[in-house]
Amino acid sequence: MIVLHANWIDGRLHLWGETERGEPASCEQVRHAIGHAVRSLEDDEAALRLPASESSVLPSAALARRRGDEDSPTALMLRSTSVPSCSIAPSDAAGVLERLLDAARNDRDLLLAPSVAFAERVSALARHVLAQQRFVPMLCHSADGELSAAWRPWLADDKTRERATRLLETMPPAFRAIESDPPASAWSILDDMLWRIIDASCREVLEDEDMSETISGRDGADPHVAWLSGLLDGKAEVKASGRERQGIIRGVRGWIARLEERGASSTWRLCLRLNEPLDALLSENPQAVPNVPWSLSFHLQAGDAEHVMVDAADIWLLPSDGVSIEGLRLDDPHELLLAELARAARLYKPIEKALEHAEPVDLELDTRQAYEFLREVRPILHEQGFGVESPDWWETSRSRLGARLRIEDAPEQPEPADASRAITSNVGLSALVGYRWEIAVGDTTLTLKEFEQLASLKTPLVRMGGKWVEIRPEDVENAVKFIHENPGGAMALGDAMRLAFGTDPKKTGIPVVGLEASGWVSSLLGDSAESMPLAEPPEGFKGTLRPYQVRGLSWMRFLERFGFGLCLADDMGLGKTIQMLALMQLEREESEQRVPPTLLIAPTSVLANWYHEAKRFTPEIKTHIHHGVERLQGEAFAQMAMTNDLIVTTYALAYRDIQTIENVPWHRIVLDEAQFIKNPSAKQTQAVRSLTGSHRAALTGTPVENRLGELWSIMDFLNPGYLGSPGQFRTRFAAPIERRRDKDKSRKLRSLVQPFILRRLKTDANVVSDLPEKIETKEHCVLTPEQAEMYENTVARMIAKVESSEGIQRRGEVLAGLIKLKQICNHPSQVLKDVGEGERVRVARSGKCVRLIEQLDEVLAEGDQSLVFTQFRQMGTLLARMLRHELDREILFLHGGTPRGQREKMIDRFQKADGTAPILILSLRAGGVGLNLTAATHVFHFDRWWNPAVENQATDRAYRIGQTRTVMVHKYLVRGTLEERIDEMIEQKTELAENIIGAGESWLTDLDTEDLRDLLSLRDEAIGDDA
Amino acid sequence: MSRFQSSHHQRPEPTKPRRVRGGLKLNKPLENIATSWAASRWLRIIEDAATGDTITTGLEYAQLGQTRSLSVREGAIEASVQGRRARAYATSIHLEPIDDATWDRVEEALLDGASHAARLAAGELQANIEDVFAPLGTRLFPLSHDELRIDCDCGKDDGVWCKHAVATAYLFAQRLMDEPLAMLTLRGCPMDELSERLRSRRAVSGQEDAVPVYSPHLAGLADQQDPPLEDLLETFWDTPMPLDDLDIPIEAGEVDHPLLRRLGQTPFSESRFPMVGLLATCYDLIGERARQISERDAGDEDARDDEPEGFGDDVLDSDDPNS
């Protein structure tokens, strides 16, 4: 593992690293992490000032978090230190940084410090400046008077400056901690990095294009030639004799300074307003549109108070030496207006014509000129500090021309799903639909003929429905060509949707602005669950479905009816499991024939949950868990499957037993925690994808739309081929969205997948109203084989000891044994104490830990905060270390030994809920009293106290006055162990349970040996052995 | 336009002074002179000092070329200005020089920052030069006209601005435009010593970074104050704000060559090479490449699958008669 850092030193990008042990990585290790050959890479050294304790330089925050360091020593000072680095020339920096960010997304052993991500954003800003052409040729002089040329970013305009300012504000202190005297300022580093990357990029392009040829053989004494000779290739030198030098410096300075030239008055500036022609002139004849008169009127405007505006016509009536307007002094208004108009005329020639009048007031433009003014001149004038007012319809997306796909005749709504039907070629995304293309201008749709008529006017601004609409000349031609080439016809629904949302406008020539449909296609594309016909909750469902769950059920039934794969992605705790169970119950009640079984594939950690929930809510759904060493194979499995309704198995077994499993004609394949198949090349993923069934569904609690790798995998399982190949998906969506945060691509992707994903959040208005204040669920976990073996050995030894002892000693043995069993259920290391200082706590050794990580991952993704309670302080310590490492977050741990001051500090941080410390672990005793932790919406009871009163008291930390959201309570217990059996007893409210609740664990010590053995011994289903 | 000509001042009846052959003339419009920051700072002082009439005639004198000579030495600007009488008036504007000890410290500070030193070597003063003087308790430019003392033998009371002094001051402004270091001379800077030290410094540090001849005003960036790193030990490694909040799109701007259009033709009217046209081509090539790179990156080698190019476009392509 390596943590990479970036700094910008002496005009080069330095990458340096830390190893897992906190030592500086060698150049070789850094090179290896960079992963590919970089032309300009050199082994180098970076002189830095890093946080240190009295004795040594400390590990970086990223490394400390990854290692799960607790109480790392506090940094007391900065220490000058030199680390091995790889340095890279400005021209290669952007490429290297982007690749690193990509690589780190899929490689847990490559950790990037924030400085690397920051450096990448700097290179992105450089590219932004290049793409927007916001850089200038510059002349520079060195201390010895020599001249050189450079391409420099021009950041002085509002938008660019704002971006640069925001970027400067996000610079990590580490990025400027370079050794230099005086210390380098944040700005000087950012400025240097920006201009060097920009300069290098410009020269690279111009060199490729042999631009220096254009000046070869020209007179070197010509100032243009002299300056250009330092700009067009790798050479920056500008040759000029002493005399010429001052002239060229002054000339360039004066020229570039024009960009900041503002008028003579610091208060007043010229404002130009484009006024539409009067309606009266337009209504008669559309042919007249090109020639109607627009007017560009002149005004003086107060720069700092834009509403203070004086029309030119009024200015000529003012006394020439000045007046006060709204408290602002306006001196020499006539001269000022003329001077300002002259300044504007330099940028917009037609104003010269107005200056021919003695007292200019406005300028008349025809429609084409008005368009040119709006599109080309307005931005330039605005940037140069003039006020410009354009009609409010300009620049709204409503007025832009585009192509819209209309789906005309979708096939009739098919019959309700025939349960035994297999996927055929004409349902789902393969269903053939009739379509045609239309020209759309905002909400208005035009026929080809109407459009051609408009186009024949050959004017870039046309009147439609009483409004002005922009028709870009380049769009018109493309649109006509496009419509002629794409007359319409029939195609698969999936193709139509991809066409409408996934088309590259560069290929069509005009933007594709969406899809219009009617009937069920419109329901599908509509606001998902809200517009679906509601289903009746199945009678055989024991319990009450909340209204949003009924909507979810209806949505699933609707999608399946039309043959689509679906993904239910509700927030954790909203009941995805019971919605799926309700769907299975419903289809059995609706179908006259027997419905074939559903195969559900889930992580081992939740198998038991499915079994219990099915038993409780849908007892008619016969459920079988395909798991354990004695699981059925071959024909026996097939027979068993056909007599059951729900077969639950794991991802690992789905792969291992694929030949057994694929021989059953499944009604439905369901993936629970579907993010498990995010790696498309993993064998498990491929096995799962090869399974066939009439329907496919995925359940996940993670915000799948934001995790593009997962999104592709899940969508491709549900609706194969819909998002294209992984490569196509990466090119079209993932890369632009992840690298450039391309909002348009992101929106299109959402449109594509939105019909197939239903995600409700706990906070959604129409979910909140359905939710109680507190939802309790039990998480049935499994033991790992290691845990199971320890558990059985411990029980055997305990029983033996108990049999041979009496009285107080016997009680002691029982209590000691019980505690040990509970610890084994938590994590083997709690008993074995085999994790040394600084070593990782392995999650996979404990079924509960696996589940906890899964659930916390989802909670974090939802941006929520959690409390994790445990009885054992040691377990709290282990959990804190494990979570820090796995989740890469700061984890708070509050226990009985936490000093009061620190305790309050922790609680304040947690309650601040700023995302920096979203998880608080508490030992039950410490958490029991008086704390108010309403910033949490999830409460985990990692182990159990067996006393609901005590547990509730803990839960109430979060669920108390001041809590405005629903609190989700997750109670962990391990299947087949004493944890589950005691829980059953409490649930059944047996007489025994009364005792339990009253007296903690002491009642156990009074059981006779036989009862004890029965209570404690391990049942088969406890083990998750497929790891 | 300049306030000096504003019409609420009654223009006096012009009584013409004697003509001077080859006198020093104010031959640039005031607006142009004011584009030099040093000159405009000086102009502001005159503007505050003298009354309307004096300014108007003084300016006329300067423009007519009534000044026979003008020299700048430590502590004074001295000129000989021709009026209506036969003998030219000896006019001087005095300004207290900065003492030698302070100059030593100023030099240290100037030589410390690469950019000031480079500018000075090129005969330039940077607009923020006062930042070097202020911490030493002094200023290069006088804060107000009170610091200036007028001495003219025209007969007006000592210390009152006459038209001869105003003419002298305008010509000095014009001098500052071309030769801003004249201000250092006026303040008594040992110029020979300074240039010697600049030279020796060059020899030591060798290749200094070149400094742009023009730096725009970047409020919020260049004037950003960094807290000392020692105060940031707790948050040393992290970005103070989430990077994801930054929106940095890679796409073409609203219009092509936005800056080139605002710049217009270069001031090198004598040049025969069409520079602006060539720059336009450069801008196009560079902008296009930047946008292409970001698209090309999207389809990295590892992702460039061998599958048929598809996804939407394949459907369109099938309607294309050429495919």
Interface residues (C-beta under 8 A of the other chain):
Chain A: R49 P51 S60 A61 A62 T74 A75 L76 M77 L78 E98 D102 A113 P114 S115 A117 F118 R121 A124 L125 R127 H128 L130 A131 Q132 Q133 R134 F135 V136 P137 M138 L139 C140 H141 S142 A143 D144 G145 E146 S148 A150 R152 W154 L155 A156 R161 R163 A164 T165 R166 L167 L168 E169 T170 M171 P172 P173 A174 R176 A177 P182 P183 S185 A186 W187 L190 D191 S201 C202 V205 L206 E209 M211 T214 I215 R218 D219 D222 P223 H224 V225 W227 L228 L231 L232 A236 R245 Q246 I248 I249 G251 V252 R253 G254 W255 I256 A257 R258 L259 E260 E261 A264 S320 D321 G322 D331 D332 E335 L336 A339 R346 L347 R375 E376 P379 I380 E383 Q384 E485 N486 M491 D495 R498 L499 G502 T503 D504 K507 T508 L723 G724 S725 P726 G727 Q728 R730 T731 R732 A735 P736 R739 R740 R741 D742 K743
Chain B: M1 S2 R3 S6 S7 H8 E31 T35 D112 A114 A117 A118 A121 A122 G123 E124 L198 R201 R202 S205 Q207 E208 D209 A210 V211 P212 V213 Y214 P216 H217 L218 A219 G220 L221 A222 Q224 D226 P228 L229 E230 L232 L233 E234 T235 F236 W237 D238 T239 P240 M241 P242 L243 D244 D245 L246 D247 I248 P249 I250 E251 A252 G253 E254 V255 D256 H257 P258 L259 L260 R261 R262 L263 G264 T266 P267 F268 E270 S271 R272 F273 M275 L278 L279 T281 C282 Y283 L285 I286 G287 R289 A290 R291 I293 S294 D297 A298 G299 D300 A303 R304 D305 E307 E309 G310 F311 G312 D313 V315 L316 D319 D320 P321
